């Protein structure tokens, strides 16, 4: 997944910081299980019979925003579909107004 994102960025002449990680508000753990599937877009935080488990870092969302000062975001929210408050509840709780392209 990371390689595809980096290649896509380069092909489009963009400079991007690409990472495979779980972003959380005030994380309580340093790593999480991520489940890789044959089709990379189907990989997620949800285990499944044909998935391979890998460990990925868990990073603090606010700290990453502060460190990278993003001008745009490309986010693939995986594993949130079963969240009781809705698919994108995790991102709704983060203040995104510092990202210029989201202020317009």
C-alpha positions in Angstrom: 0.0 0.0 0.0 2.8 2.4 0.9 4.7 1.7 -2.2 1.6 2.3 -4.4 1.0 5.6 -2.6 4.6 6.7 -3.0 4.7 5.8 -6.7 1.4 7.6 -7.3 2.7 10.7 -5.6 5.9 10.6 -7.7 4.0 10.0 -11.0 1.9 13.1 -10.2 5.0 15.3 -9.4 3.9 15.7 -5.8 6.0 15.6 -2.7 4.3 13.6 0.0 5.1 12.0 3.3 3.7 8.5 3.2 3.4 6.2 6.2 1.5 3.1 7.2 0.2 3.7 10.6 -2.9 4.0 12.7 -3.7 7.5 13.8 -5.6 8.1 17.0 -6.4 10.9 19.4 -4.3 10.4 22.5 -3.3 6.8 21.7 -2.8 4.4 24.6 -0.8 1.8 22.7 2.4 2.0 20.5 1.3 -0.5 17.9 -1.8 -2.1 16.4 -2.7 -5.1 14.3 -3.4 -4.4 10.6 -4.7 -7.1 8.4 -3.3 -7.3 4.8 -5.4 -8.9 2.1 -4.6 -9.9 -1.5 -6.2 -6.8 -2.8 -4.4 -4.0 -0.9 -7.5 -1.8 -0.9 -9.3 -4.5 1.1 -6.8 -4.5 3.9 -8.0 -3.1 7.3 -8.0 -3.1 11.1 -10.6 -5.9 10.9 -9.3 -9.5 11.0 -10.5 -12.0 8.4 -9.9 -15.5 7.2 -7.7 -14.6 4.3 -5.8 -11.8 6.0 -2.2 -11.7 7.1 -1.6 -9.8 10.4 1.2 -7.2 10.6 2.0 -4.7 13.3 1.9 -1.0 12.5 2.7 2.0 14.7 0.0 3.9 16.4 0.6 7.7 16.2 -1.1 10.6 17.8 -3.1 12.4 15.2 -2.7 15.9 16.6 1.1 15.4 17.0 1.4 14.3 13.4 -0.6 17.4 12.2 1.7 19.6 14.2 4.9 17.8 13.0 4.0 17.8 9.3 1.8 20.9 8.9 -0.1 19.3 6.0 -1.5 21.4 3.2 -3.7 18.4 2.0 -4.6 15.0 3.2 -5.3 11.7 1.4 -6.7 9.4 4.0 -7.9 5.9 3.7 -10.0 5.2 6.7 -10.0 1.4 7.3 -11.8 -0.6 9.9 -14.2 2.2 10.9 -17.2 0.8 9.2 -18.3 -1.0 12.3 -17.8 2.0 14.6 -21.1 2.7 16.5 -21.1 6.4 15.6 -20.5 5.9 11.9 -17.9 5.2 9.4 -15.9 8.4 9.8 -16.5 9.1 13.5 -12.8 8.9 14.3 -11.9 11.7 11.8 -14.9 13.9 12.9 -13.4 14.2 16.4 -10.1 15.8 15.0 -9.9 19.5 14.3 -9.0 19.7 10.6 -9.3 23.5 10.2 -5.5 23.9 10.1 -5.3 22.0 6.8 -5.6 24.8 4.2 -7.5 22.8 1.6 -10.2 22.0 4.1 -10.8 25.6 5.1 -12.1 26.6 1.6 
